[in-house]
């Protein structure tokens, strides 16, 4: 496995280093996975040693089973890629060369998947096979790795380490990966962040918060995108104990192709008190009527923000 870092903040690497059970070294050992290079874990004795490794992989002299790319592919300025280079070569050229040889290509994090923070026009950043929600990206919609799969997208800002570990395990063991329309594994991204949220009962009865520090739902006023975002944040807890909503922070929908969006994170865009964006398949008038009735029927213990125990 070769890990290439492009236009990124290293957040996905730092997340992966926090893998606990098994830890990262145990994972590699259990899978018999040879790590050829990772910028936070590997040391080349000489620059030439690293260059020779890249040359042998790009030429096909040395086999490459898995290519992991962290960060957006930077194409600026004017398509040259010279905003992001390695040994004075555009990294975008290296991505293309390695992807052609790889048995599987994994986009680690939202930037590599969809462009993310670096997806703006200034640096001409894009995801490996998507630009935002549009198929294509840097490698093109028709790209397939040597093993037959398109780019496997693991969005998140950062992506949870257990998601990376589970995906690598599936690829190494040959376990079939069912991918959704954004090429993410359905067994990891087939649920909404809203599912498993400890504030769900407050949401059902529309006991909503307008400020921080209480237990109520953050959807109607505080900008929570949990009902619309796919992710396992309330399944794989951070540090095995927490998630944004569990500590009172709204979900920012960092796994979505349109992250980050050009409006405030802590405010829900709404018309007449009803959020502009609702979960898929929800009828707006029916939803408003239902939530009005649910708020009127809310138990007192929820209104008091107490557990009732």
Residue, then its C-alpha position, 0 to 999 in steps of 0.5 A: x500500500x502506498x499513501x500519497x498526500x495531496x492538497x490536504x491538512x493531514x487530518x485523515x492521517x492524524x485520525x488514522x494514527x488514533x486507530x485503537x483496536x487493532x492499532x495501526x501496526x497490528x492492522x497491517x500485521x493482521x492483514x499482512x499488508x506492506x506499507x510502502x510509504x506514508x508521510x507520517x510513518x515512513x522515513x527514506x534514508x535518502x531522497x533518491x530512495x523515495x524517488x526510486x520507489x515512486x519510479x518502480x511503482x509508476x513503471x509497474x516494475x514493483x506491484x501496487x495493490x492499494x493506492x490511498x490518496x489523501x487530499x484533493x488533486x490540485x490542478x492549478x494554476x491553469x491546469x499545470x498542477x504546480x501549486x502542489x508538487x513533489x520534487x518539482x513535479x506536479x503531484x497530479x501527474x504522480x496520482x495519474x501514474x500510480x492510479x493506472x498501476x494500482x489494484x485499488x484506489x482509495x480516496x481518504x477523506x472528503x477532499x480526496x473524494x469530492x474536492x472538499x475544502x480545496x475544491x474551489x476555483x483558486x487552486x483548481x482542486x478536485x476529487x479523484x473521481x468526483x468534483x463535488x457531486x458531479x462524477x468525473x473528477x480528476x481520473x474521469x468517470x470511466x476510470x477503473x483500477x486494475x482490480x475492476x473497482x472505481x475509486x472507493x470514496x471514504x468521505x469525512x473531515x476527517x474520516x473515522x479511522x475504523x472506516x479506513x481500517x474496515x475498507x482496507x480489510x475488505x480490499x485486502x481479503x477480497x471481500x466484495x464491496x457494494x458501493x453507493x452512487x457516490x462510490x462509498x461502501x454501503x456497509x459504512x455509509x448506508x445510514x444517516x448520522x441522525x440514526x443513533x443520535x442521542x437527541x432523536x427523541x427530542x427531534x421527534x417531538x420537536x423539542x428544539x434548541x436555539x443555543x448551546x448547552x442543552x439536550x434538545x434537537x439542533x435541526x430546526x435552528x442550530x444548523x444540524x445536517x444529521x438527517x441529511x448526511x450519510x455517515x457512521x458517526x453515531x456508530x463508530x464513536x470518536x475515542x469510543x465515546x463521543x460524536x458531534x451531536x452527543x456533545x451538543x455540536x450540530x452535524x456539519x455534513x462533512x461526508x457530503x459532496x457539497x461540504x463545506x457549504x457557503x452558509x453558516x454551520x450554526x444556523x438552519x436556513x428556513x422559511x417560516x420556521x421550516x428548514x429549507x432542506x429536509x431528508x429524502x422522501x419527506x413531504x414538506x406540508x405533511x412534515x410541517x403538520x406532523x411536527x406541529x402536532x408532535x411539539x404539542x404532544x411533547x412529554x414534560x420531561x423532554x420540555x424540561x430537558x430531563x431524563x425522567x429517571 
